[in-house]
Amino acid sequence: MTDFTSNHTVARHKPPKTEFMIYFAIIFLATLPLATLTWALAAIRSGSFTDKGPIKRAWGQASIITPMIFSA
């Protein structure tokens, strides 16, 4: 019986390219105002500022949208 576990290739993580980082920055800056608005409205409704802040919300949206652009 052949042992395939010893011949396993390891995928290497490439550093982000400049083009990806530029698109990420543009999308981050574009989503920041709306993220701030939704964060403020959620904070007013709940009376608490413990939810994710606007920077984290915008970062999350940019990290979802940017790879979608590069996967096509």
MOMO-V905186 format. One record per run of one state. SS is the DSSP state (2 for helix, 1 for strand, 0 for the rest). FROM is the first residue (numbers start at 1). TO is the last residue. If there is no record, write none. Layout:
# MOMO-V905186
ss = (SS/SS)
from = (FROM/FROM)
to = (TO/TO)
This chain:
# MOMO-V905186
ss = (0/2/0/2/0/2/0)
from = (1/5/8/18/47/54/72)
to = (4/7/17/46/53/71/72)
